[in-house]
Amino acid sequence: MPKLSVIVPFYNVRQYAPDTLRSLRANARDDFEFILVDDCSSDGTADLLARAGSELPGAVLVRHERNGGLATARNTGIDRARGEYLTFLDGDDWLAPGYYDRLVTVIEELGCDFVRTDHVQCTARARVVHRVPHGRRNVPLRPRDAILPAHRSTSVDYAYAWAGVYHRRLVERGLLRFTDGLRTAEDRPWIWKLHREAESFAVTGLLGVFYRRGVASSLTQIGDVRQLDFIRAFDEVVAGAAGDADAASLLPKAVRTYCAIISHHLGSVERFEPAVARKLKAMSAAALRRMPQDALDEVLGSMDTERAMRLRRLRRRAVQGAEVAA
């Protein structure tokens, strides 16, 4: 059994993949495997990965015949992974040399289900360290205790799958897979499920992942219909919180985060194609209608005025639409 499986989906990142692959070579170890998933790229990325198969020790090449999106590509990697531990990297990001060796040492010393790490965000030449929003570090903790409070950023809001390492027992319990087909916000239901159902986790200040922002091909930069998958993702988050034994305390957090994301997208609606913008408003109004209304009342009463007004207008639209339909 390899010690670590690194799952790296690639999709049309020919410009950035060489940096990613070089950084993987600088992290190679005899007992590490690198599962390179080409999600049906059409820009020459596949040729780079074919060469990597002979140049990168431990490389395992997998190619999708159809593009399935990041969540599905990660699941493909999970299915092929044989390691005692698993981690992720995106095909346009890169690593510090020797980072994975240090990361494995941390989780072995702590003995927990998963470890979350800080990272470096890279926008052009700018570098900013982003830290896991959790105070206690390098000590095993109960993951669900890190979900709250509702009014503050917590570990479930730091949803980057690649910012951490995960024990194989999470795969065996069905906790590491993503929702197939989600094109955006795929990390959100995933991180909530981990925090609600895993038994132990820890946070460490180890830095080594360099996260590239502002990539033109990234879904966060494209205002097409795939962005609307955040609705499906957060419906899952709210449903999971509603079915939890601690629903009364978790639902306000889930609903507040959902509302914040809806407000964010509505606040920049001009970047969407007109038809997608209309669909965004309609789907968001329907989402507000589906939310537990007592939790929604509590959230709107505690949000800042601008976001609360934006969401209340949308909520009235949802109510009026329901009355017309009736």
C-alpha positions as CSV (number, residue, x, y, z in Angstrom):
1,M,0.0,0.0,0.0
2,P,1.4,3.5,-0.9
3,K,1.7,5.8,2.1
4,L,0.0,8.7,0.2
5,S,-2.2,9.1,-2.9
6,V,-2.3,12.5,-4.5
7,I,-5.4,13.1,-6.7
8,V,-4.9,15.8,-9.3
9,P,-7.6,16.5,-11.9
10,F,-6.6,18.4,-15.0
11,Y,-8.9,20.2,-17.5
12,N,-7.6,22.5,-20.2
13,V,-4.7,23.8,-18.1
14,R,-1.9,23.4,-20.5
15,Q,-0.4,26.8,-19.5
16,Y,-0.2,25.9,-15.9
17,A,0.2,22.1,-15.8
18,P,4.0,22.2,-16.2
19,D,4.4,24.1,-12.9
20,T,2.1,21.6,-11.2
21,L,3.9,18.6,-12.6
22,R,7.4,20.0,-11.7
23,S,6.2,20.6,-8.1
24,L,4.8,17.0,-7.9
25,R,8.3,15.7,-9.0
26,A,9.8,17.8,-6.1
27,N,7.4,15.9,-3.8
28,A,7.9,12.4,-5.1
29,R,8.8,9.6,-2.7
30,D,9.0,5.8,-3.3
31,D,5.8,5.2,-1.4
32,F,3.8,8.1,-2.9
33,E,1.4,7.7,-5.9
34,F,0.2,10.6,-8.1
35,I,-3.2,10.0,-9.8
36,L,-3.4,12.4,-12.7
37,V,-7.0,12.6,-14.0
38,D,-7.4,14.2,-17.4
39,D,-11.0,15.3,-17.5
40,C,-11.2,15.2,-21.3
41,S,-9.0,18.2,-22.0
42,S,-8.9,19.5,-25.6
43,D,-5.9,22.0,-25.4
44,G,-2.9,19.7,-25.3
45,T,-3.0,19.0,-21.5
46,A,-3.3,15.3,-22.3
47,D,0.1,15.3,-24.1
48,L,1.8,16.9,-21.1
49,L,0.3,14.2,-18.8
50,A,1.4,11.4,-21.2
51,R,5.0,12.6,-20.8
52,A,4.6,13.0,-17.1
53,G,3.7,9.3,-17.0
54,S,7.4,8.4,-17.7
55,E,9.0,11.4,-15.9
56,L,7.0,11.5,-12.6
57,P,7.7,8.6,-10.2
58,G,4.5,7.0,-9.0
59,A,2.3,8.6,-11.7
60,V,-1.0,6.9,-12.5
61,L,-2.7,8.3,-15.7
62,V,-6.5,8.2,-16.0
63,R,-8.5,9.9,-18.8
64,H,-12.2,10.7,-19.0
65,E,-13.8,10.2,-22.3
66,R,-16.3,13.0,-21.4
67,N,-15.8,16.0,-19.3
68,G,-17.4,15.4,-15.9
69,G,-16.3,18.4,-13.8
70,L,-14.0,18.6,-10.8
71,A,-16.1,16.6,-8.4
72,T,-16.5,13.7,-10.7
73,A,-12.7,13.8,-11.6
74,R,-11.8,13.7,-7.9
75,N,-14.1,10.7,-7.4
76,T,-12.4,8.9,-10.2
77,G,-9.1,9.5,-8.4
78,I,-10.5,8.3,-5.1
79,D,-11.7,5.1,-6.7
80,R,-8.1,4.5,-8.0
81,A,-6.3,5.6,-4.9
82,R,-4.5,2.9,-2.9
83,G,-2.8,5.0,-0.3
84,E,-3.1,4.9,3.5
85,Y,-3.6,8.7,3.2
86,L,-5.2,10.8,0.4
87,T,-4.9,14.4,-0.6
88,F,-5.9,16.6,-3.6
89,L,-4.3,19.2,-5.8
90,D,-5.8,21.2,-8.7
91,G,-4.1,21.0,-12.1
92,D,-3.3,24.8,-12.1
93,D,-1.8,25.0,-8.6
94,W,1.6,24.0,-7.3
95,L,3.5,22.9,-4.2
96,A,6.6,23.7,-2.2
97,P,9.3,21.0,-2.5
98,G,9.0,18.3,0.2
99,Y,5.6,19.5,1.4
100,Y,3.9,16.2,1.2
101,D,6.6,14.5,3.2
102,R,6.0,17.0,6.0
103,L,2.2,16.7,5.7
104,V,2.2,12.9,6.1
105,T,4.5,13.3,9.2
106,V,1.9,15.7,10.7
107,I,-1.1,13.4,10.3
108,E,0.8,10.4,11.5
109,E,1.9,12.2,14.6
110,L,-1.6,13.5,15.4
111,G,-3.3,10.2,14.5
112,C,-6.6,11.9,13.5
113,D,-9.0,11.3,10.6
114,F,-8.0,14.5,8.7
115,V,-5.7,17.5,9.0
116,R,-6.4,21.0,7.6
117,T,-3.6,23.3,6.5
118,D,-3.1,26.9,5.6
119,H,-2.2,27.9,2.0
120,V,-0.7,30.7,-0.1
121,Q,-3.1,32.4,-2.5
122,C,-1.4,33.7,-5.7
123,T,-3.0,36.4,-7.8
124,A,-0.5,37.4,-10.6
125,R,2.6,38.3,-8.6
126,A,0.8,38.9,-5.3
127,R,1.1,36.3,-2.5
128,V,-1.2,36.2,0.5
129,V,-1.3,33.6,3.3
130,H,-4.8,32.3,4.1
131,R,-5.2,30.5,7.4
132,V,-7.7,27.9,8.5
133,P,-10.2,29.9,10.6
134,H,-9.7,27.9,13.7
135,G,-7.6,28.9,16.7
136,R,-6.4,25.6,18.3
137,R,-3.7,24.0,16.3
138,N,-1.7,20.7,16.3
139,V,-4.1,18.9,18.6
140,P,-6.8,16.4,17.7
141,L,-10.3,17.8,18.1
142,R,-13.9,16.8,17.3
143,P,-14.8,18.1,13.9
144,R,-18.4,19.1,14.6
145,D,-17.2,21.4,17.4
146,A,-15.5,23.5,14.7
147,I,-18.7,24.2,12.6
148,L,-20.0,27.0,14.9
149,P,-20.5,29.8,15.7
150,A,-23.0,30.8,13.0
151,H,-22.0,34.4,12.8
152,R,-18.3,33.9,12.3
153,S,-16.1,32.2,9.7
154,T,-15.2,28.7,10.8
155,S,-13.5,25.6,9.5
156,V,-16.5,24.6,7.2
157,D,-16.1,28.0,5.4
158,Y,-12.6,27.0,4.5
159,A,-13.7,24.4,2.1
160,Y,-10.6,23.8,0.0
161,A,-10.2,20.0,-0.4
162,W,-6.5,20.4,-1.3
163,A,-5.8,22.2,2.0
164,G,-5.3,19.0,4.0
165,V,-4.7,15.3,4.1
166,Y,-7.2,12.5,4.9
167,H,-7.0,9.0,6.3
168,R,-8.2,6.1,4.2
169,R,-10.8,5.2,6.8
170,L,-12.8,8.2,5.6
171,V,-13.0,6.6,2.1
172,E,-14.2,3.3,3.7
173,R,-16.9,5.2,5.6
174,G,-18.1,7.0,2.4
175,L,-17.1,10.4,3.7
176,L,-14.5,11.5,1.2
177,R,-16.5,11.3,-2.1
178,F,-17.9,14.4,-3.7
179,T,-21.3,14.8,-5.3
180,D,-20.9,13.7,-8.9
181,G,-21.6,16.3,-11.5
182,L,-21.3,19.4,-9.3
183,R,-19.5,22.1,-11.4
184,T,-19.0,24.6,-8.6
185,A,-19.1,24.7,-4.8
186,E,-18.4,21.0,-4.8
187,D,-16.2,21.4,-1.7
188,R,-19.1,22.8,0.4
189,P,-21.3,19.7,1.1
190,W,-18.1,17.7,1.2
191,I,-16.5,19.7,4.0
192,W,-19.8,19.9,6.0
193,K,-20.2,16.1,5.8
194,L,-16.6,15.6,7.0
195,H,-17.2,17.9,10.0
196,R,-20.5,16.4,10.9
197,E,-19.5,12.7,10.6
198,A,-15.8,12.2,11.0
199,E,-14.5,11.6,14.5
200,S,-11.3,13.6,14.7
201,F,-9.4,16.4,12.9
202,A,-6.6,18.9,13.5
203,V,-5.4,22.2,12.1
204,T,-1.7,22.9,11.3
205,G,0.1,25.9,10.1
206,L,2.1,24.0,7.6
207,L,2.4,25.9,4.3
208,G,3.1,24.3,1.0
209,V,0.1,24.7,-1.4
210,F,0.1,27.6,-3.8
211,Y,-3.4,28.3,-5.0
212,R,-3.6,30.2,-8.3
213,R,-6.5,32.8,-8.4
214,G,-7.7,34.7,-11.4
215,V,-7.2,31.9,-14.0
216,A,-9.3,32.9,-17.0
217,S,-10.7,29.3,-17.5
218,S,-11.7,28.9,-13.9
219,L,-15.4,28.6,-13.2
220,T,-15.1,31.4,-10.6
221,Q,-14.2,33.7,-13.5
222,I,-17.0,32.5,-15.9
223,G,-20.6,33.7,-15.7
224,D,-22.3,30.7,-17.3
225,V,-24.9,28.3,-16.1
226,R,-22.4,26.0,-14.4
227,Q,-22.0,28.6,-11.7
228,L,-25.6,27.9,-10.6
229,D,-24.6,24.5,-9.3
230,F,-24.0,26.3,-6.0
231,I,-27.7,26.1,-5.4
232,R,-27.6,22.3,-5.6
233,A,-24.5,22.2,-3.4
234,F,-26.0,24.4,-0.6
235,D,-29.3,22.5,-0.8
236,E,-27.3,19.5,0.2
237,V,-25.6,21.5,3.0
238,V,-29.0,22.6,4.4
239,A,-30.5,19.1,4.1
240,G,-27.6,17.5,5.9
241,A,-27.8,20.1,8.7
242,A,-31.6,19.6,9.0
243,G,-31.2,15.9,9.3
244,D,-28.5,16.1,12.0
245,A,-29.1,15.5,15.7
246,D,-27.9,19.0,16.3
247,A,-30.1,20.6,13.6
248,A,-31.3,23.4,15.9
249,S,-27.8,24.7,16.3
250,L,-26.4,23.8,12.8
251,L,-29.2,25.1,10.6
252,P,-28.6,28.8,11.3
253,K,-25.0,28.4,10.2
254,A,-26.0,26.5,7.1
255,V,-28.7,28.9,6.1
256,R,-26.6,32.0,6.9
257,T,-23.8,30.7,4.6
258,Y,-26.2,29.9,1.8
259,C,-27.8,33.3,2.1
260,A,-24.3,35.0,2.0
261,I,-23.4,33.1,-1.2
262,I,-26.8,34.0,-2.9
263,S,-26.3,37.7,-1.9
264,H,-22.7,37.6,-3.3
265,H,-23.8,36.3,-6.7
266,L,-26.7,38.8,-6.9
267,G,-24.4,41.6,-6.0
268,S,-22.3,40.8,-9.1
269,V,-25.1,39.6,-11.3
270,E,-23.8,41.7,-14.3
271,R,-21.0,39.2,-14.9
272,F,-23.6,36.6,-15.8
273,E,-25.0,36.1,-19.3
274,P,-28.6,37.7,-19.3
275,A,-30.4,34.4,-19.5
276,V,-28.2,33.0,-16.7
277,A,-28.8,36.1,-14.6
278,R,-32.6,35.6,-14.8
279,K,-32.2,31.9,-13.9
280,L,-30.0,32.9,-11.0
281,K,-32.7,35.2,-9.6
282,A,-35.4,32.6,-10.1
283,M,-33.5,29.7,-8.6
284,S,-32.3,31.8,-5.6
285,A,-35.9,33.0,-4.9
286,A,-37.0,29.3,-4.9
287,A,-34.1,28.4,-2.7
288,L,-35.1,31.0,-0.1
289,R,-38.6,29.5,-0.2
290,R,-37.2,26.0,0.5
291,M,-35.1,27.0,3.5
292,P,-36.5,26.5,7.0
293,Q,-38.3,29.8,7.4
294,D,-37.6,30.2,11.1
295,A,-33.9,29.8,10.5
296,L,-34.1,32.2,7.6
297,D,-35.9,34.8,9.7
298,E,-33.1,34.5,12.3
299,V,-30.4,34.9,9.7
300,L,-32.0,37.9,8.0
301,G,-32.4,39.6,11.3
302,S,-28.7,39.3,12.0
303,M,-27.2,40.2,8.6
304,D,-25.9,43.6,7.6
305,T,-28.6,45.9,6.1
306,E,-27.5,45.7,2.4
307,R,-27.4,41.9,2.2
308,A,-30.6,41.6,4.3
309,M,-32.5,44.0,2.0
310,R,-31.3,42.2,-1.1
311,L,-32.5,38.9,0.2
312,R,-35.8,40.2,1.6
313,R,-36.6,41.6,-1.9
314,L,-35.9,38.2,-3.4
315,R,-37.9,36.5,-0.6
316,R,-40.9,38.6,-1.4
317,R,-40.5,37.6,-5.1
318,A,-40.6,34.0,-4.0
319,V,-43.8,34.5,-2.0
320,Q,-45.5,36.4,-4.8
321,G,-44.5,33.7,-7.3
322,A,-45.9,31.0,-5.1
323,E,-49.2,33.0,-4.7
324,V,-49.5,33.4,-8.4
325,A,-48.8,29.7,-9.0
326,A,-51.5,28.8,-6.4
